[in-house]
Amino acid sequence: MQYKKLTYKVSLSVACLALAASCDDSFLTEKKNYDNVNGDIYNYYEGALGRIDDLYSWCLPTAVSGDTWNYPSNGSSDNQSKSTEEYSGFGSFVDPDAEMFIMSGNIAPDYFHNQSNNIQASVWGRIRNINDVIKGVTEGSLSDDEKKWFLGQAHFFRAWCYYLMVKWYGGVPIITTVEEPLEESHYTRATTEECINFIVSDLNLAAEELGTFEAVGDNWGRVTAGTALALKGRVLLLWASPIFNRANDQSRWTNAYTEMLNDLQTINSLGYGLYQTSTNVNGSDFAATFSQSTFNPEALFVTLYNTIQSGDTQKNNTWERSIRPKNTSGSGLAPSAMLVDLFPMSDGKIPASTGTYTLLSTSDSAYNKEYPFMNRDPRFYRTFGFPGARWAFDGDATLADADNPSYDKGHNYVLWNYCWYENNDDRANVQKSGYFGDNLLANGKGMYVRKRTDDYDVNTSPLYANWSASSTVSGFVYSAAPYIELRYAEVLLNLAEVCAGAGNLDEAASYLKQIRQRAGYAAGAEGLDEITSSQQKCMSAVLYERMIELAYEGKRFDDMRRWLLFDGGANFSEIEDCPDSWKLTGWDGNTCTWLGFKQFNGQRRENMEFRLRDGLGNGSTTKGSDPLIKFMNLVDTLRAHGIAPDEMPDELADAGYSEMPGDLDYMTDFVSMDFTQSLTSQQETLKEFYEQYFVRKLKKGDAYDSNNTPKYMHYFAKYYLLGLPQGALTSDSGLEQTIGWEDSNNGGANGTFDPLK
């Protein structure tokens, strides 16, 4: 059969107009709400295609929005990611002084209900639309092959929508019919096991129906059997994880292992695999994974974007703009220092100074926090931006601000985000931020997230629209970079984790080695030699690798919830009427202790800045006041005039230069790291530059109280499994509330639904 190109922002009225010649004219006026269509539409290929494309439009994950009722976290500094090592700033899940409730005060997020009076803004409205497609296609007169193709996509999206709820709430109502939103409608929450089985069944069915269909050419972006089986692996892993498997039932691990190993063969047969080329340099293949405009073997579940700047078909990915520095017409995201310091060293082992993942062997290379770029995992340079890091692009930032640096229209851009202060007192004040070089000024970050960037050195045909005078402020906003929700590296990581859980430690290590080799490690030098000596070490290594490989992709918070990493599962007793079955009996009663992971509760995440060393002077709020530029010019002047260090003119001392170089060997040209070249000598040169000019400064990350006392994270045990929102309980008085959360239908009494059953 002929498959049709996936289009977005589909208007069903367009699909209906295409059918006007073959449908009764009354069809066009019968239904004004195209979410409640005439069933006749499913008798026509174009009509069914319009309905399927509408499901894509409403169900696909997005790179544009943060975590909401209909979208998972995408790696931005949203509420979930700010509750992990990735960002500081107290997402609501870890705010110690703002416990969340259902009925009053700080309201828990709603991933279950949203708006009941708007079908497109309702969690269950999406499922109703999917069920309508399944019913309509099944009963319609399309060919069997056409029906299978449409139904495979619909079954996948129904499973996807249920997965997004079940991971938060456990059991939810299972609805497979087209239900009308009637006041008298009531539903009962199925058990979590029933929901898991339902999702797995839908995904198996989707894989069978989609068969050997490949999402290539015009079909790039559509889901396939590989997509369904990859999501199935994620679901089986969730069911085996401590959040739902408190006793560590081994059958869940072994069942997941058997299923996922078998499914990997199908996934591979459809052309999926790690994105790799023959010219991988310093992790360039890892970086290029996120900027492929055509079929990408790594991308199993992907949302496509375009560079169209207006109209119904406009669908732009603004991630590039959100992470690029202000002097390139971006805004910038600042990573926490915690994750920067946790990344592996170049030998693949964890830095010795982290105090977490303590079962893993620490690196033989000493880690000096003053120079965090020295001897790191290749993915470090593709995940973070720091002073002296080359970060090329294609565009003229001076169009937006004449003071912005051009760097050959971005082709040779280097990030220089060091900072200075207006006075000496601000230097040591962790709550004071400086003014940043290169016209970043008050808009600079101490470090930058650069993960998933469209790096010009990696992709010389950028996926963002060409800059011009008419789009001077737009910069990177009109980008067609795809957003990958589920990629092949995660498939391998999921399989590695169930291997570890099932006791197949050597096999688990083999999948981690594949990922590290793609990242740039030589075979046999992945730093994983000792992880197969115990199940704890192996599982710890898998979770550590997930944290690194999937950083800033919106996956870490789910991993921390699955494994109870906020408190190790030690605090379920704080939940009122908590059943004995909620107590963690597997993993020696505490997952953090078992893994050698320092529990997140009680910790803080800080940020960092690289300030100018004492003696280099202060500056003001303007680009021209940059003390480093002035200092370099002065050193050049002293050299040119043969002035000895102890003969510094009084006017220079009066200008604030209290410390001059004793031998005038200071660098007066900026040096940088070019990731297209070997880093060995470049690292040492940049380190020398830092030694001469920069000091790492602790910058406040998480909040302080009114007395300027640091606050520490606390994740309440009831958050592991959320309560239903009050709107849902009001709409359906028959719904049971989750244990640990107040039930508005019963005067605020504790809920009675047990999501562990």
Secondary structure as UniProt FT lines:
FT   HELIX           12..18
FT   TURN            19..22
FT   TURN            25..26
FT   HELIX           27..30
FT   TURN            34..35
FT   HELIX           39..43
FT   HELIX           45..59
FT   TURN            79..80
FT   HELIX           81..83
FT   TURN            92..94
FT   TURN            96..97
FT   STRAND          100..101
FT   STRAND          106..107
FT   TURN            116..117
FT   HELIX           119..121
FT   HELIX           123..139
FT   HELIX           144..169
FT   TURN            183..184
FT   HELIX           192..210
FT   TURN            211..212
FT   HELIX           217..219
FT   TURN            220..221
FT   HELIX           225..240
FT   TURN            242..244
FT   TURN            246..247
FT   HELIX           250..269
FT   TURN            270..271
FT   TURN            282..283
FT   HELIX           284..288
FT   TURN            289..290
FT   TURN            297..298
FT   STRAND          299..303
FT   TURN            312..313
FT   HELIX           319..323
FT   HELIX           326..328
FT   HELIX           337..342
FT   TURN            346..347
FT   TURN            352..353
FT   TURN            358..359
FT   TURN            369..370
FT   TURN            372..375
FT   HELIX           378..383
FT   STRAND          384..385
FT   TURN            387..388
FT   STRAND          389..390
FT   HELIX           397..399
FT   TURN            402..403
FT   TURN            407..412
FT   STRAND          414..415
FT   STRAND          418..420
FT   HELIX           424..428
FT   TURN            430..431
FT   STRAND          435..436
FT   TURN            437..440
FT   TURN            442..443
FT   STRAND          448..449
FT   TURN            451..452
FT   TURN            456..458
FT   HELIX           469..471
FT   TURN            472..476
FT   STRAND          483..487
FT   HELIX           488..502
FT   HELIX           505..519
FT   TURN            523..524
FT   TURN            529..530
FT   HELIX           531..533
FT   HELIX           535..549
FT   TURN            550..554
FT   HELIX           556..562
FT   TURN            563..571
FT   HELIX           572..574
FT   TURN            576..577
FT   HELIX           580..582
FT   HELIX           587..589
FT   HELIX           591..595
FT   TURN            601..602
FT   STRAND          607..612
FT   TURN            614..615
FT   HELIX           623..625
FT   HELIX           627..641
FT   HELIX           645..647
FT   HELIX           650..654
FT   TURN            655..656
FT   TURN            675..676
FT   HELIX           680..693
FT   STRAND          694..699
FT   TURN            706..707
FT   HELIX           717..720
FT   HELIX           726..731
FT   TURN            733..734
FT   TURN            739..740
FT   STRAND          742..743
FT   HELIX           744..746
FT   TURN            747..748
FT   STRAND          749..750
FT   TURN            755..756
//
